[in-house]
């Protein structure tokens, strides 16, 4: 039985450690479990706030049908409408957290 050599993981800096893990995975030709960091503007991250609105049943149903036809979320439809109306909606505002992408809907 061969014994694997383990590299010490004593780096204090998470970024350095993540880089070492990614480099080791590349060298060995295996997938890395450390995703590349997504750069988000700090202005948007700290400024995000939830909005809750109540709408009539016909509007809710119309949004549901339109979202299903376009294969998007109601949130996407509303943000698109706000951007089309001239509000400052950034591309990062459209990013989903991935919880709804399951099964055959993944693409």
Legacy VTK file of the C-alpha trace (Angstrom):
# vtk DataFile Version 3.0
C-alpha trace
ASCII
DATASET POLYDATA
POINTS 107 float
0.000 0.000 0.000
1.457 3.385 -0.989
1.372 6.271 1.389
0.214 9.657 0.075
2.266 12.691 0.965
0.166 15.426 2.479
1.054 19.071 2.126
0.912 21.145 5.307
-2.035 23.535 5.390
-0.732 25.935 7.991
-1.254 29.209 6.092
-3.005 31.884 8.108
-4.289 33.724 5.048
-7.372 32.129 3.459
-6.562 33.585 0.044
-3.067 32.050 0.077
-4.480 28.706 1.169
-7.186 28.781 -1.522
-4.543 29.584 -4.137
-2.377 26.653 -2.977
-5.346 24.290 -3.145
-6.247 25.466 -6.653
-2.630 25.129 -7.846
-2.330 21.636 -6.387
-5.567 20.580 -8.078
-4.338 21.959 -11.411
-0.980 20.200 -11.079
-2.623 16.865 -10.309
-5.325 17.261 -12.945
-8.208 17.044 -10.490
-11.133 19.430 -10.018
-10.730 22.051 -7.350
-13.390 22.508 -4.714
-12.480 26.158 -4.314
-14.480 28.320 -6.704
-12.929 31.454 -8.104
-14.083 34.463 -6.085
-16.747 36.615 -7.665
-15.861 40.277 -7.573
-18.838 42.322 -6.470
-18.877 46.017 -5.981
-18.873 46.779 -2.266
-21.343 49.595 -2.877
-24.008 47.104 -3.982
-23.284 44.437 -1.407
-23.754 46.743 1.566
-26.684 48.624 0.039
-28.992 45.694 -0.710
-32.339 45.777 1.050
-35.465 43.672 0.638
-38.715 45.114 -0.679
-42.051 43.462 -0.034
-45.091 44.466 -2.061
-48.622 43.186 -2.294
-50.306 43.005 -5.692
-53.739 42.011 -6.931
-54.470 38.414 -7.919
-54.704 39.246 -11.654
-51.302 40.975 -11.608
-49.730 38.140 -9.630
-51.098 35.575 -12.083
-49.955 37.642 -15.085
-46.428 37.870 -13.652
-46.424 34.140 -12.910
-47.477 33.252 -16.467
-45.022 35.706 -18.067
-42.175 34.435 -15.893
-42.970 30.825 -16.776
-43.138 31.584 -20.500
-39.813 33.443 -20.446
-38.242 30.935 -18.022
-37.248 33.695 -15.624
-38.354 34.734 -12.154
-40.929 37.342 -11.225
-38.084 39.209 -9.584
-36.316 39.369 -12.951
-39.453 40.700 -14.648
-39.914 43.412 -12.041
-36.248 44.468 -12.106
-36.332 44.587 -15.925
-39.411 46.801 -15.835
-37.764 49.109 -13.310
-34.621 49.356 -15.458
-36.727 50.032 -18.569
-38.475 52.826 -16.643
-35.109 54.482 -16.044
-34.271 53.350 -12.511
-30.618 52.517 -11.746
-30.793 48.709 -11.862
-27.337 47.154 -12.257
-26.542 43.808 -13.907
-25.475 42.442 -10.516
-29.043 43.005 -9.284
-30.191 40.246 -11.649
-27.933 37.532 -10.225
-29.875 34.696 -8.629
-28.701 32.767 -5.599
-29.301 29.447 -7.379
-31.894 27.942 -5.043
-34.541 27.779 -7.759
-32.312 26.168 -10.403
-33.028 22.495 -9.958
-33.455 19.476 -12.160
-34.191 20.044 -15.844
-34.414 23.842 -15.435
-30.615 24.102 -15.138
-28.992 25.366 -18.294
LINES 1 108
107 0 1 2 3 4 5 6 7 8 9 10 11 12 13 14 15 16 17 18 19 20 21 22 23 24 25 26 27 28 29 30 31 32 33 34 35 36 37 38 39 40 41 42 43 44 45 46 47 48 49 50 51 52 53 54 55 56 57 58 59 60 61 62 63 64 65 66 67 68 69 70 71 72 73 74 75 76 77 78 79 80 81 82 83 84 85 86 87 88 89 90 91 92 93 94 95 96 97 98 99 100 101 102 103 104 105 106
